Amino acid sequence: MTHELYRVIRLLERERIHYRLDRHRDDSIMVTATLVGERIEIDVFEDGHIEYSRFRGSEDVEDDVALLEALFREEGKE
C-alpha cells in the first residue's frame, strides 16, 4: 500500500500542476499546489489522512509599494 503523500504527488505530476513540499508540523507534510487564481495547501498527515485549504484570488498585479508596506505592518500587529 502506498502512502497518501505519494498518491497526491503523483496526481499533481500527472496533471502537470506546480507544487512544493514544506514541513511546518511534526506530524504532516504540506503540499502547496499552485493553479491559476488559486493556491491549495494540502496537509498529508503521518497516519495518511488529508486536510486542505483553498485560497482564491484575482492575481491582479499591483505596484503600490505603500499599500504593500501597510499590508505587512497590519499583518505584524496580529
mmCIF file of the N, C-alpha and C atoms, coordinates in Angstrom:
data_MODEL
# 
_entry.id   MODEL 
# 
loop_
_atom_site.group_PDB 
_atom_site.id 
_atom_site.type_symbol 
_atom_site.label_atom_id 
_atom_site.label_alt_id 
_atom_site.label_comp_id 
_atom_site.label_asym_id 
_atom_site.label_entity_id 
_atom_site.label_seq_id 
_atom_site.pdbx_PDB_ins_code 
_atom_site.Cartn_x 
_atom_site.Cartn_y 
_atom_site.Cartn_z 
_atom_site.occupancy 
_atom_site.B_iso_or_equiv 
_atom_site.pdbx_formal_charge 
_atom_site.auth_seq_id 
_atom_site.auth_comp_id 
_atom_site.auth_asym_id 
_atom_site.auth_atom_id 
_atom_site.pdbx_PDB_model_num 
ATOM 1   N N  . MET A 1 1  ? 0.856  -1.186 0.000   1.00 0.00 ? 1  MET A N  1 
ATOM 2   C CA . MET A 1 1  ? 0.000  0.000  0.000   1.00 0.00 ? 1  MET A CA 1 
ATOM 3   C C  . MET A 1 1  ? 0.893  1.238  0.000   1.00 0.00 ? 1  MET A C  1 
ATOM 4   N N  . THR A 1 2  ? 0.562  2.200  -0.824  1.00 0.00 ? 2  THR A N  1 
ATOM 5   C CA . THR A 1 2  ? 1.345  3.422  -0.921  1.00 0.00 ? 2  THR A CA 1 
ATOM 6   C C  . THR A 1 2  ? 0.756  4.491  0.005   1.00 0.00 ? 2  THR A C  1 
ATOM 7   N N  . HIS A 1 3  ? 1.605  5.361  0.527   1.00 0.00 ? 3  HIS A N  1 
ATOM 8   C CA . HIS A 1 3  ? 1.147  6.424  1.423   1.00 0.00 ? 3  HIS A CA 1 
ATOM 9   C C  . HIS A 1 3  ? 0.432  7.501  0.611   1.00 0.00 ? 3  HIS A C  1 
ATOM 10  N N  . GLU A 1 4  ? -0.539 8.148  1.237   1.00 0.00 ? 4  GLU A N  1 
ATOM 11  C CA . GLU A 1 4  ? -1.324 9.197  0.567   1.00 0.00 ? 4  GLU A CA 1 
ATOM 12  C C  . GLU A 1 4  ? -0.454 10.323 0.024   1.00 0.00 ? 4  GLU A C  1 
ATOM 13  N N  . LEU A 1 5  ? 0.666  10.610 0.675   1.00 0.00 ? 5  LEU A N  1 
ATOM 14  C CA . LEU A 1 5  ? 1.559  11.660 0.195   1.00 0.00 ? 5  LEU A CA 1 
ATOM 15  C C  . LEU A 1 5  ? 1.998  11.375 -1.239  1.00 0.00 ? 5  LEU A C  1 
ATOM 16  N N  . TYR A 1 6  ? 2.363  10.133 -1.497  1.00 0.00 ? 6  TYR A N  1 
ATOM 17  C CA . TYR A 1 6  ? 2.809  9.772  -2.845  1.00 0.00 ? 6  TYR A CA 1 
ATOM 18  C C  . TYR A 1 6  ? 1.658  9.805  -3.838  1.00 0.00 ? 6  TYR A C  1 
ATOM 19  N N  . ARG A 1 7  ? 0.470  9.441  -3.387  1.00 0.00 ? 7  ARG A N  1 
ATOM 20  C CA . ARG A 1 7  ? -0.697 9.499  -4.269  1.00 0.00 ? 7  ARG A CA 1 
ATOM 21  C C  . ARG A 1 7  ? -0.977 10.943 -4.691  1.00 0.00 ? 7  ARG A C  1 
ATOM 22  N N  . VAL A 1 8  ? -0.893 11.882 -3.730  1.00 0.00 ? 8  VAL A N  1 
ATOM 23  C CA . VAL A 1 8  ? -1.119 13.303 -4.026  1.00 0.00 ? 8  VAL A CA 1 
ATOM 24  C C  . VAL A 1 8  ? -0.055 13.812 -5.000  1.00 0.00 ? 8  VAL A C  1 
ATOM 25  N N  . ILE A 1 9  ? 1.208  13.480 -4.735  1.00 0.00 ? 9  ILE A N  1 
ATOM 26  C CA . ILE A 1 9  ? 2.296  13.945 -5.605  1.00 0.00 ? 9  ILE A CA 1 
ATOM 27  C C  . ILE A 1 9  ? 2.128  13.396 -7.026  1.00 0.00 ? 9  ILE A C  1 
ATOM 28  N N  . ARG A 1 10 ? 1.805  12.126 -7.142  1.00 0.00 ? 10 ARG A N  1 
ATOM 29  C CA . ARG A 1 10 ? 1.609  11.533 -8.481  1.00 0.00 ? 10 ARG A CA 1 
ATOM 30  C C  . ARG A 1 10 ? 0.468  12.213 -9.226  1.00 0.00 ? 10 ARG A C  1 
ATOM 31  N N  . LEU A 1 11 ? -0.612 12.512 -8.516  1.00 0.00 ? 11 LEU A N  1 
ATOM 32  C CA . LEU A 1 11 ? -1.742 13.200 -9.133  1.00 0.00 ? 11 LEU A CA 1 
ATOM 33  C C  . LEU A 1 11 ? -1.318 14.566 -9.657  1.00 0.00 ? 11 LEU A C  1 
ATOM 34  N N  . LEU A 1 12 ? -0.616 15.336 -8.841  1.00 0.00 ? 12 LEU A N  1 
ATOM 35  C CA . LEU A 1 12 ? -0.165 16.667 -9.253  1.00 0.00 ? 12 LEU A CA 1 
ATOM 36  C C  . LEU A 1 12 ? 0.787  16.573 -10.443 1.00 0.00 ? 12 LEU A C  1 
ATOM 37  N N  . GLU A 1 13 ? 1.696  15.627 -10.397 1.00 0.00 ? 13 GLU A N  1 
ATOM 38  C CA . GLU A 1 13 ? 2.635  15.475 -11.520 1.00 0.00 ? 13 GLU A CA 1 
ATOM 39  C C  . GLU A 1 13 ? 1.927  15.032 -12.788 1.00 0.00 ? 13 GLU A C  1 
ATOM 40  N N  . ARG A 1 14 ? 0.966  14.122 -12.657 1.00 0.00 ? 14 ARG A N  1 
ATOM 41  C CA . ARG A 1 14 ? 0.214  13.680 -13.838 1.00 0.00 ? 14 ARG A CA 1 
ATOM 42  C C  . ARG A 1 14 ? -0.538 14.842 -14.486 1.00 0.00 ? 14 ARG A C  1 
ATOM 43  N N  . GLU A 1 15 ? -1.074 15.726 -13.642 1.00 0.00 ? 15 GLU A N  1 
ATOM 44  C CA . GLU A 1 15 ? -1.829 16.879 -14.152 1.00 0.00 ? 15 GLU A CA 1 
ATOM 45  C C  . GLU A 1 15 ? -0.924 18.072 -14.466 1.00 0.00 ? 15 GLU A C  1 
ATOM 46  N N  . ARG A 1 16 ? 0.380  17.906 -14.251 1.00 0.00 ? 16 ARG A N  1 
ATOM 47  C CA . ARG A 1 16 ? 1.369  18.954 -14.510 1.00 0.00 ? 16 ARG A CA 1 
ATOM 48  C C  . ARG A 1 16 ? 1.081  20.238 -13.731 1.00 0.00 ? 16 ARG A C  1 
ATOM 49  N N  . ILE A 1 17 ? 0.768  20.044 -12.465 1.00 0.00 ? 17 ILE A N  1 
ATOM 50  C CA . ILE A 1 17 ? 0.481  21.157 -11.567 1.00 0.00 ? 17 ILE A CA 1 
ATOM 51  C C  . ILE A 1 17 ? 1.719  21.412 -10.715 1.00 0.00 ? 17 ILE A C  1 
ATOM 52  N N  . HIS A 1 18 ? 2.156  22.670 -10.689 1.00 0.00 ? 18 HIS A N  1 
ATOM 53  C CA . HIS A 1 18 ? 3.323  23.045 -9.895  1.00 0.00 ? 18 HIS A CA 1 
ATOM 54  C C  . HIS A 1 18 ? 3.006  22.854 -8.423  1.00 0.00 ? 18 HIS A C  1 
ATOM 55  N N  . TYR A 1 19 ? 3.953  22.296 -7.680  1.00 0.00 ? 19 TYR A N  1 
ATOM 56  C CA . TYR A 1 19 ? 3.771  22.110 -6.244  1.00 0.00 ? 19 TYR A CA 1 
ATOM 57  C C  . TYR A 1 19 ? 5.114  22.220 -5.536  1.00 0.00 ? 19 TYR A C  1 
ATOM 58  N N  . ARG A 1 20 ? 5.021  22.372 -4.232  1.00 0.00 ? 20 ARG A N  1 
ATOM 59  C CA . ARG A 1 20 ? 6.228  22.321 -3.398  1.00 0.00 ? 20 ARG A CA 1 
ATOM 60  C C  . ARG A 1 20 ? 5.868  21.638 -2.090  1.00 0.00 ? 20 ARG A C  1 
ATOM 61  N N  . LEU A 1 21 ? 6.884  21.102 -1.445  1.00 0.00 ? 21 LEU A N  1 
ATOM 62  C CA . LEU A 1 21 ? 6.701  20.409 -0.173  1.00 0.00 ? 21 LEU A CA 1 
ATOM 63  C C  . LEU A 1 21 ? 7.318  21.232 0.945   1.00 0.00 ? 21 LEU A C  1 
ATOM 64  N N  . ASP A 1 22 ? 6.611  21.326 2.067   1.00 0.00 ? 22 ASP A N  1 
ATOM 65  C CA . ASP A 1 22 ? 7.107  22.039 3.240   1.00 0.00 ? 22 ASP A CA 1 
ATOM 66  C C  . ASP A 1 22 ? 6.779  21.214 4.479   1.00 0.00 ? 22 ASP A C  1 
ATOM 67  N N  . ARG A 1 23 ? 7.493  21.499 5.532   1.00 0.00 ? 23 ARG A N  1 
ATOM 68  C CA . ARG A 1 23 ? 7.234  20.818 6.804   1.00 0.00 ? 23 ARG A CA 1 
ATOM 69  C C  . ARG A 1 23 ? 7.084  21.885 7.877   1.00 0.00 ? 23 ARG A C  1 
ATOM 70  N N  . HIS A 1 24 ? 5.838  22.069 8.346   1.00 0.00 ? 24 HIS A N  1 
ATOM 71  C CA . HIS A 1 24 ? 5.549  23.066 9.371   1.00 0.00 ? 24 HIS A CA 1 
ATOM 72  C C  . HIS A 1 24 ? 5.113  22.427 10.686  1.00 0.00 ? 24 HIS A C  1 
ATOM 73  N N  . ARG A 1 25 ? 4.795  21.137 10.639  1.00 0.00 ? 25 ARG A N  1 
ATOM 74  C CA . ARG A 1 25 ? 4.308  20.414 11.814  1.00 0.00 ? 25 ARG A CA 1 
ATOM 75  C C  . ARG A 1 25 ? 5.064  19.100 11.928  1.00 0.00 ? 25 ARG A C  1 
ATOM 76  N N  . ASP A 1 26 ? 5.104  18.562 13.109  1.00 0.00 ? 26 ASP A N  1 
ATOM 77  C CA . ASP A 1 26 ? 5.810  17.300 13.321  1.00 0.00 ? 26 ASP A CA 1 
ATOM 78  C C  . ASP A 1 26 ? 5.102  16.103 12.692  1.00 0.00 ? 26 ASP A C  1 
ATOM 79  N N  . ASP A 1 27 ? 3.784  16.208 12.504  1.00 0.00 ? 27 ASP A N  1 
ATOM 80  C CA . ASP A 1 27 ? 3.009  15.047 12.069  1.00 0.00 ? 27 ASP A CA 1 
ATOM 81  C C  . ASP A 1 27 ? 2.480  15.137 10.645  1.00 0.00 ? 27 ASP A C  1 
ATOM 82  N N  . SER A 1 28 ? 2.974  16.112 9.845   1.00 0.00 ? 28 SER A N  1 
ATOM 83  C CA . SER A 1 28 ? 2.459  16.226 8.483   1.00 0.00 ? 28 SER A CA 1 
ATOM 84  C C  . SER A 1 28 ? 3.474  16.877 7.546   1.00 0.00 ? 28 SER A C  1 
ATOM 85  N N  . ILE A 1 29 ? 3.234  16.662 6.267   1.00 0.00 ? 29 ILE A N  1 
ATOM 86  C CA . ILE A 1 29 ? 3.947  17.337 5.191   1.00 0.00 ? 29 ILE A CA 1 
ATOM 87  C C  . ILE A 1 29 ? 2.923  18.201 4.472   1.00 0.00 ? 29 ILE A C  1 
ATOM 88  N N  . MET A 1 30 ? 3.268  19.458 4.215   1.00 0.00 ? 30 MET A N  1 
ATOM 89  C CA . MET A 1 30 ? 2.364  20.330 3.472   1.00 0.00 ? 30 MET A CA 1 
ATOM 90  C C  . MET A 1 30 ? 2.771  20.336 2.003   1.00 0.00 ? 30 MET A C  1 
ATOM 91  N N  . VAL A 1 31 ? 1.803  20.055 1.155   1.00 0.00 ? 31 VAL A N  1 
ATOM 92  C CA . VAL A 1 31 ? 1.989  20.138 -0.286  1.00 0.00 ? 31 VAL A CA 1 
ATOM 93  C C  . VAL A 1 31 ? 1.231  21.378 -0.732  1.00 0.00 ? 31 VAL A C  1 
ATOM 94  N N  . THR A 1 32 ? 1.937  22.357 -1.289  1.00 0.00 ? 32 THR A N  1 
ATOM 95  C CA . THR A 1 32 ? 1.291  23.574 -1.781  1.00 0.00 ? 32 THR A CA 1 
ATOM 96  C C  . THR A 1 32 ? 1.220  23.485 -3.294  1.00 0.00 ? 32 THR A C  1 
ATOM 97  N N  . ALA A 1 33 ? 0.007  23.459 -3.819  1.00 0.00 ? 33 ALA A N  1 
ATOM 98  C CA . ALA A 1 33 ? -0.222 23.368 -5.261  1.00 0.00 ? 33 ALA A CA 1 
ATOM 99  C C  . ALA A 1 33 ? -0.654 24.738 -5.766  1.00 0.00 ? 33 ALA A C  1 
ATOM 100 N N  . THR A 1 34 ? -0.096 25.136 -6.906  1.00 0.00 ? 34 THR A N  1 
ATOM 101 C CA . THR A 1 34 ? -0.387 26.446 -7.482  1.00 0.00 ? 34 THR A CA 1 
ATOM 102 C C  . THR A 1 34 ? -1.157 26.279 -8.782  1.00 0.00 ? 34 THR A C  1 
ATOM 103 N N  . LEU A 1 35 ? -2.363 26.844 -8.806  1.00 0.00 ? 35 LEU A N  1 
ATOM 104 C CA . LEU A 1 35 ? -3.197 26.853 -10.003 1.00 0.00 ? 35 LEU A CA 1 
ATOM 105 C C  . LEU A 1 35 ? -3.391 28.311 -10.410 1.00 0.00 ? 35 LEU A C  1 
ATOM 106 N N  . VAL A 1 36 ? -3.959 28.551 -11.562 1.00 0.00 ? 36 VAL A N  1 
ATOM 107 C CA . VAL A 1 36 ? -4.254 29.922 -11.977 1.00 0.00 ? 36 VAL A CA 1 
ATOM 108 C C  . VAL A 1 36 ? -5.365 30.459 -11.080 1.00 0.00 ? 36 VAL A C  1 
ATOM 109 N N  . GLY A 1 37 ? -5.066 31.521 -10.346 1.00 0.00 ? 37 GLY A N  1 
ATOM 110 C CA . GLY A 1 37 ? -6.051 32.150 -9.482  1.00 0.00 ? 37 GLY A CA 1 
ATOM 111 C C  . GLY A 1 37 ? -6.324 31.420 -8.187  1.00 0.00 ? 37 GLY A C  1 
ATOM 112 N N  . GLU A 1 38 ? -5.540 30.399 -7.876  1.00 0.00 ? 38 GLU A N  1 
ATOM 113 C CA . GLU A 1 38 ? -5.814 29.627 -6.668  1.00 0.00 ? 38 GLU A CA 1 
ATOM 114 C C  . GLU A 1 38 ? -4.550 28.925 -6.165  1.00 0.00 ? 38 GLU A C  1 
ATOM 115 N N  . ARG A 1 39 ? -4.461 28.848 -4.851  1.00 0.00 ? 39 ARG A N  1 
ATOM 116 C CA . ARG A 1 39 ? -3.403 28.075 -4.207  1.00 0.00 ? 39 ARG A CA 1 
ATOM 117 C C  . ARG A 1 39 ? -4.090 27.098 -3.259  1.00 0.00 ? 39 ARG A C  1 
ATOM 118 N N  . ILE A 1 40 ? -3.614 25.859 -3.241  1.00 0.00 ? 40 ILE A N  1 
ATOM 119 C CA . ILE A 1 40 ? -4.190 24.850 -2.365  1.00 0.00 ? 40 ILE A CA 1 
ATOM 120 C C  . ILE A 1 40 ? -3.087 24.331 -1.452  1.00 0.00 ? 40 ILE A C  1 
ATOM 121 N N  . GLU A 1 41 ? -3.320 24.416 -0.153  1.00 0.00 ? 41 GLU A N  1 
ATOM 122 C CA . GLU A 1 41 ? -2.384 23.890 0.834   1.00 0.00 ? 41 GLU A CA 1 
ATOM 123 C C  . GLU A 1 41 ? -2.953 22.575 1.342   1.00 0.00 ? 41 GLU A C  1 
ATOM 124 N N  . ILE A 1 42 ? -2.250 21.492 1.064   1.00 0.00 ? 42 ILE A N  1 
ATOM 125 C CA . ILE A 1 42 ? -2.703 20.146 1.396   1.00 0.00 ? 42 ILE A CA 1 
ATOM 126 C C  . ILE A 1 42 ? -1.794 19.594 2.484   1.00 0.00 ? 42 ILE A C  1 
ATOM 127 N N  . ASP A 1 43 ? -2.348 19.327 3.648   1.00 0.00 ? 43 ASP A N  1 
ATOM 128 C CA . ASP A 1 43 ? -1.592 18.693 4.725   1.00 0.00 ? 43 ASP A CA 1 
ATOM 129 C C  . ASP A 1 43 ? -1.840 17.194 4.658   1.00 0.00 ? 43 ASP A C  1 
ATOM 130 N N  . VAL A 1 44 ? -0.766 16.434 4.451   1.00 0.00 ? 44 VAL A N  1 
ATOM 131 C CA . VAL A 1 44 ? -0.847 14.976 4.449   1.00 0.00 ? 44 VAL A CA 1 
ATOM 132 C C  . VAL A 1 44 ? -0.210 14.508 5.753   1.00 0.00 ? 44 VAL A C  1 
ATOM 133 N N  . PHE A 1 45 ? -1.002 13.883 6.586   1.00 0.00 ? 45 PHE A N  1 
ATOM 134 C CA . PHE A 1 45 ? -0.567 13.506 7.924   1.00 0.00 ? 45 PHE A CA 1 
ATOM 135 C C  . PHE A 1 45 ? 0.093  12.136 7.938   1.00 0.00 ? 45 PHE A C  1 
ATOM 136 N N  . GLU A 1 46 ? 0.864  11.934 8.969   1.00 0.00 ? 46 GLU A N  1 
ATOM 137 C CA . GLU A 1 46 ? 1.597  10.685 9.144   1.00 0.00 ? 46 GLU A CA 1 
ATOM 138 C C  . GLU A 1 46 ? 0.680  9.465  9.071   1.00 0.00 ? 46 GLU A C  1 
ATOM 139 N N  . ASP A 1 47 ? -0.540 9.598  9.601   1.00 0.00 ? 47 ASP A N  1 
ATOM 140 C CA . ASP A 1 47 ? -1.477 8.470  9.592   1.00 0.00 ? 47 ASP A CA 1 
ATOM 141 C C  . ASP A 1 47 ? -2.207 8.321  8.256   1.00 0.00 ? 47 ASP A C  1 
ATOM 142 N N  . GLY A 1 48 ? -1.900 9.215  7.280   1.00 0.00 ? 48 GLY A N  1 
ATOM 143 C CA . GLY A 1 48 ? -2.472 9.097  5.937   1.00 0.00 ? 48 GLY A CA 1 
ATOM 144 C C  . GLY A 1 48 ? -3.680 9.969  5.658   1.00 0.00 ? 48 GLY A C  1 
ATOM 145 N N  . HIS A 1 49 ? -4.258 10.602 6.681   1.00 0.00 ? 49 HIS A N  1 
ATOM 146 C CA . HIS A 1 49 ? -5.414 11.446 6.368   1.00 0.00 ? 49 HIS A CA 1 
ATOM 147 C C  . HIS A 1 49 ? -4.951 12.790 5.805   1.00 0.00 ? 49 HIS A C  1 
ATOM 148 N N  . ILE A 1 50 ? -5.849 13.433 5.075   1.00 0.00 ? 50 ILE A N  1 
ATOM 149 C CA . ILE A 1 50 ? -5.548 14.666 4.349   1.00 0.00 ? 50 ILE A CA 1 
ATOM 150 C C  . ILE A 1 50 ? -6.515 15.760 4.769   1.00 0.00 ? 50 ILE A C  1 
ATOM 151 N N  . GLU A 1 51 ? -5.975 16.965 4.935   1.00 0.00 ? 51 GLU A N  1 
ATOM 152 C CA . GLU A 1 51 ? -6.775 18.178 5.133   1.00 0.00 ? 51 GLU A CA 1 
ATOM 153 C C  . GLU A 1 51 ? -6.231 19.225 4.174   1.00 0.00 ? 51 GLU A C  1 
ATOM 154 N N  . TYR A 1 52 ? -7.110 20.062 3.626   1.00 0.00 ? 52 TYR A N  1 
ATOM 155 C CA . TYR A 1 52 ? -6.604 21.092 2.715   1.00 0.00 ? 52 TYR A CA 1 
ATOM 156 C C  . TYR A 1 52 ? -7.410 22.375 2.822   1.00 0.00 ? 52 TYR A C  1 
ATOM 157 N N  . SER A 1 53 ? -6.749 23.468 2.434   1.00 0.00 ? 53 SER A N  1 
ATOM 158 C CA . SER A 1 53 ? -7.365 24.791 2.388   1.00 0.00 ? 53 SER A CA 1 
ATOM 159 C C  . SER A 1 53 ? -7.155 25.362 0.993   1.00 0.00 ? 53 SER A C  1 
ATOM 160 N N  . ARG A 1 54 ? -8.171 26.058 0.504   1.00 0.00 ? 54 ARG A N  1 
ATOM 161 C CA . ARG A 1 54 ? -8.097 26.692 -0.820  1.00 0.00 ? 54 ARG A CA 1 
ATOM 162 C C  . ARG A 1 54 ? -8.082 28.209 -0.644  1.00 0.00 ? 54 ARG A C  1 
ATOM 163 N N  . PHE A 1 55 ? -7.194 28.853 -1.393  1.00 0.00 ? 55 PHE A N  1 
ATOM 164 C CA . PHE A 1 55 ? -7.075 30.309 -1.362  1.00 0.00 ? 55 PHE A CA 1 
ATOM 165 C C  . PHE A 1 55 ? -7.257 30.808 -2.781  1.00 0.00 ? 55 PHE A C  1 
ATOM 166 N N  . ARG A 1 56 ? -8.310 31.574 -2.988  1.00 0.00 ? 56 ARG A N  1 
ATOM 167 C CA . ARG A 1 56 ? -8.625 32.073 -4.329  1.00 0.00 ? 56 ARG A CA 1 
ATOM 168 C C  . ARG A 1 56 ? -8.399 33.579 -4.387  1.00 0.00 ? 56 ARG A C  1 
ATOM 169 N N  . GLY A 1 57 ? -7.935 34.041 -5.548  1.00 0.00 ? 57 GLY A N  1 
ATOM 170 C CA . GLY A 1 57 ? -7.681 35.464 -5.707  1.00 0.00 ? 57 GLY A CA 1 
ATOM 171 C C  . GLY A 1 57 ? -7.711 35.854 -7.163  1.00 0.00 ? 57 GLY A C  1 
ATOM 172 N N  . SER A 1 58 ? -7.549 37.122 -7.403  1.00 0.00 ? 58 SER A N  1 
ATOM 173 C CA . SER A 1 58 ? -7.657 37.646 -8.761  1.00 0.00 ? 58 SER A CA 1 
ATOM 174 C C  . SER A 1 58 ? -6.343 37.596 -9.531  1.00 0.00 ? 58 SER A C  1 
ATOM 175 N N  . GLU A 1 59 ? -5.230 37.494 -8.837  1.00 0.00 ? 59 GLU A N  1 
ATOM 176 C CA . GLU A 1 59 ? -3.901 37.534 -9.440  1.00 0.00 ? 59 GLU A CA 1 
ATOM 177 C C  . GLU A 1 59 ? -3.605 38.859 -10.143 1.00 0.00 ? 59 GLU A C  1 
ATOM 178 N N  . ASP A 1 60 ? -4.333 39.921 -9.761  1.00 0.00 ? 60 ASP A N  1 
ATOM 179 C CA . ASP A 1 60 ? -4.034 41.244 -10.297 1.00 0.00 ? 60 ASP A CA 1 
ATOM 180 C C  . ASP A 1 60 ? -2.628 41.642 -9.866  1.00 0.00 ? 60 ASP A C  1 
ATOM 181 N N  . VAL A 1 61 ? -1.915 42.291 -10.752 1.00 0.00 ? 61 VAL A N  1 
ATOM 182 C CA . VAL A 1 61 ? -0.579 42.774 -10.441 1.00 0.00 ? 61 VAL A CA 1 
ATOM 183 C C  . VAL A 1 61 ? -0.714 44.174 -9.854  1.00 0.00 ? 61 VAL A C  1 
ATOM 184 N N  . GLU A 1 62 ? -0.131 44.359 -8.690  1.00 0.00 ? 62 GLU A N  1 
ATOM 185 C CA . GLU A 1 62 ? -0.174 45.648 -8.001  1.00 0.00 ? 62 GLU A CA 1 
ATOM 186 C C  . GLU A 1 62 ? 1.217  46.273 -8.044  1.00 0.00 ? 62 GLU A C  1 
ATOM 187 N N  . ASP A 1 63 ? 1.261  47.615 -7.973  1.00 0.00 ? 63 ASP A N  1 
ATOM 188 C CA . ASP A 1 63 ? 2.565  48.289 -7.948  1.00 0.00 ? 63 ASP A CA 1 
ATOM 189 C C  . ASP A 1 63 ? 2.647  49.374 -6.879  1.00 0.00 ? 63 ASP A C  1 
ATOM 190 N N  . ASP A 1 64 ? 1.641  49.406 -5.991  1.00 0.00 ? 64 ASP A N  1 
ATOM 191 C CA . ASP A 1 64 ? 1.601  50.406 -4.930  1.00 0.00 ? 64 ASP A CA 1 
ATOM 192 C C  . ASP A 1 64 ? 2.413  49.894 -3.732  1.00 0.00 ? 64 ASP A C  1 
ATOM 193 N N  . VAL A 1 65 ? 3.689  50.309 -3.642  1.00 0.00 ? 65 VAL A N  1 
ATOM 194 C CA . VAL A 1 65 ? 4.582  49.833 -2.591  1.00 0.00 ? 65 VAL A CA 1 
ATOM 195 C C  . VAL A 1 65 ? 4.088  50.276 -1.217  1.00 0.00 ? 65 VAL A C  1 
ATOM 196 N N  . ALA A 1 66 ? 3.508  51.460 -1.124  1.00 0.00 ? 66 ALA A N  1 
ATOM 197 C CA . ALA A 1 66 ? 2.987  51.938 0.164   1.00 0.00 ? 66 ALA A CA 1 
ATOM 198 C C  . ALA A 1 66 ? 1.881  51.010 0.668   1.00 0.00 ? 66 ALA A C  1 
ATOM 199 N N  . LEU A 1 67 ? 1.028  50.528 -0.217  1.00 0.00 ? 67 LEU A N  1 
ATOM 200 C CA . LEU A 1 67 ? -0.022 49.589 0.165   1.00 0.00 ? 67 LEU A CA 1 
ATOM 201 C C  . LEU A 1 67 ? 0.592  48.276 0.627   1.00 0.00 ? 67 LEU A C  1 
ATOM 202 N N  . LEU A 1 68 ? 1.615  47.812 -0.072  1.00 0.00 ? 68 LEU A N  1 
ATOM 203 C CA . LEU A 1 68 ? 2.308  46.588 0.321   1.00 0.00 ? 68 LEU A CA 1 
ATOM 204 C C  . LEU A 1 68 ? 2.894  46.727 1.723   1.00 0.00 ? 68 LEU A C  1 
ATOM 205 N N  . GLU A 1 69 ? 3.538  47.857 1.989   1.00 0.00 ? 69 GLU A N  1 
ATOM 206 C CA . GLU A 1 69 ? 4.104  48.102 3.313   1.00 0.00 ? 69 GLU A CA 1 
ATOM 207 C C  . GLU A 1 69 ? 3.006  48.130 4.379   1.00 0.00 ? 69 GLU A C  1 
ATOM 208 N N  . ALA A 1 70 ? 1.877  48.748 4.069   1.00 0.00 ? 70 ALA A N  1 
ATOM 209 C CA . ALA A 1 70 ? 0.758  48.806 5.018   1.00 0.00 ? 70 ALA A CA 1 
ATOM 210 C C  . ALA A 1 70 ? 0.210  47.407 5.297   1.00 0.00 ? 70 ALA A C  1 
ATOM 211 N N  . LEU A 1 71 ? 0.130  46.572 4.280   1.00 0.00 ? 71 LEU A N  1 
ATOM 212 C CA . LEU A 1 71 ? -0.326 45.192 4.470   1.00 0.00 ? 71 LEU A CA 1 
ATOM 213 C C  . LEU A 1 71 ? 0.605  44.442 5.411   1.00 0.00 ? 71 LEU A C  1 
ATOM 214 N N  . PHE A 1 72 ? 1.897  44.602 5.213   1.00 0.00 ? 72 PHE A N  1 
ATOM 215 C CA . PHE A 1 72 ? 2.871  43.930 6.077   1.00 0.00 ? 72 PHE A CA 1 
ATOM 216 C C  . PHE A 1 72 ? 2.797  44.447 7.509   1.00 0.00 ? 72 PHE A C  1 
ATOM 217 N N  . ARG A 1 73 ? 2.660  45.778 7.670   1.00 0.00 ? 73 ARG A N  1 
ATOM 218 C CA . ARG A 1 73 ? 2.535  46.355 9.012   1.00 0.00 ? 73 ARG A CA 1 
ATOM 219 C C  . ARG A 1 73 ? 1.288  45.812 9.711   1.00 0.00 ? 73 ARG A C  1 
ATOM 220 N N  . GLU A 1 74 ? 0.181  45.764 8.989   1.00 0.00 ? 74 GLU A N  1 
ATOM 221 C CA . GLU A 1 74 ? -1.081 45.279 9.562   1.00 0.00 ? 74 GLU A CA 1 
ATOM 222 C C  . GLU A 1 74 ? -0.953 43.816 9.979   1.00 0.00 ? 74 GLU A C  1 
ATOM 223 N N  . GLU A 1 75 ? -0.284 43.012 9.178   1.00 0.00 ? 75 GLU A N  1 
ATOM 224 C CA . GLU A 1 75 ? -0.079 41.601 9.499   1.00 0.00 ? 75 GLU A CA 1 
ATOM 225 C C  . GLU A 1 75 ? 0.780  41.469 10.763  1.00 0.00 ? 75 GLU A C  1 
ATOM 226 N N  . GLY A 1 76 ? 1.741  42.347 10.929  1.00 0.00 ? 76 GLY A N  1 
ATOM 227 C CA . GLY A 1 76 ? 2.617  42.295 12.097  1.00 0.00 ? 76 GLY A CA 1 
ATOM 228 C C  . GLY A 1 76 ? 1.920  42.623 13.396  1.00 0.00 ? 76 GLY A C  1 
ATOM 229 N N  . LYS A 1 77 ? 0.766  43.275 13.338  1.00 0.00 ? 77 LYS A N  1 
ATOM 230 C CA . LYS A 1 77 ? 0.021  43.648 14.545  1.00 0.00 ? 77 LYS A CA 1 
ATOM 231 C C  . LYS A 1 77 ? -0.788 42.488 15.105  1.00 0.00 ? 77 LYS A C  1 
ATOM 232 N N  . GLU A 1 78 ? -1.015 41.466 14.304  1.00 0.00 ? 78 GLU A N  1 
ATOM 233 C CA . GLU A 1 78 ? -1.856 40.353 14.749  1.00 0.00 ? 78 GLU A CA 1 
ATOM 234 C C  . GLU A 1 78 ? -1.112 39.385 15.611  1.00 0.00 ? 78 GLU A C  1 
# 
